Amino acid sequence: MSAMEVVLAQPRGFCAGVDRAIEIVERALAKHGAPIYVRHEIVHNKFVVESLRTQGAVFIDELDQVPAGGIVVFSAHGVSKAVQLDAQRRSLHVFDATCPLVTKVHVEVAKMRAAGREIVMIGHLGHPEVEGTMGQSDGGMHLVESIEDVDRLQVRTPDALAYVTQTTLSLDDAAAIVAALKARFPTIAEPKKTDICYATQNRQDAVKFMAPQVDVVIVVGSENSSNSNRLREVAQRFGVPAYLVDSADDLDPEWVRNRRRIGVTAGASAPESLVSALIERLKQLGAESVRPLDGVQEKVVFPLPKGLSQAAA
């Protein structure tokens, strides 16, 4: 039996929006001290959330859990207009960690609604990014999750329709739903540039490149991370067994038994330290070498909000 090899997808792990969101919480803590309140998980990774909690971040579900005048950070997924107004009413000091690529979708929604268009959002019901984007307008928005939803869709103005998408969707799934929308509503307007973010696209492309070369794929990411779940699905579409793990502790040795090449990647909210720990676990199980694949080198950096860029990191 040949030696086991770990094959690493490139790129993987943190994207610029996640880096920025975590840094906003850390800088707010450094500048203002604990507690800093964070509405919902800053990013969908339980290790990141626990790490920030130990530094003094307090994760909350609703703004009424923040004392008057308190400091609150909005998560990378964005919030609705109603949440923004609630923060103003409560005189809260807000640092907005919404990913700029999510903000871009919010701006699109505002322009489309101002032009009198109804909007179809392609996304997952209950995901905080979807709730935030749907909440950019007080009506005229419809959520679809599948081609079946498109078939059932009832709109008032079929000739004045537009669509946007959640930034962390599967490219292939979204393309199929867009095709269904265009078939049913030929005049539907689309975003000037795809809403699916560069990092989601790059990580999915990296898995498409890696999957045919490996016997199994392990994705490091939390169960509630949309983009991590999509990476697992992309691998499975190539007929490769694929598993999502929060950490090396979740790895079942049976998944890699008698497998020669183990593909490893990580969702956009998963720290590289978790990937390193997984590789160490695979070495304990017999992996003798680690081979990073070629892939896109990401150089995207998003600026920090005013008031934090000069704070001690």
Secondary structure, DSSP 8 states (H G I E B T S, - for coil): ---EEEEE-SS-S--HHHHHHHHHHHHHHHHH-S-EEEES-SSS-HHHHHHHHHHTEEEESSGGGS-TT-EEEE-TT---HHHHHHHHHTT-EEEE---HHHHHHHHHHHHHHHTT-EEEEES-TT-HHHHHHHTTSSSSEEEE-SHHHHHH---S-TTSEEEEE-TTS-HHHHHHHHHHHHHH-TT-B--SS-SS-HHHHHHHHHHHHHGGG-SEEEEE--TT-HHHHHHHHHHHHTT--EEEESSGGG--HHHHTT-SEEEEEE-TTS-HHHHHHHHHHHHHTTEEEEEE-------------TTTTTS--
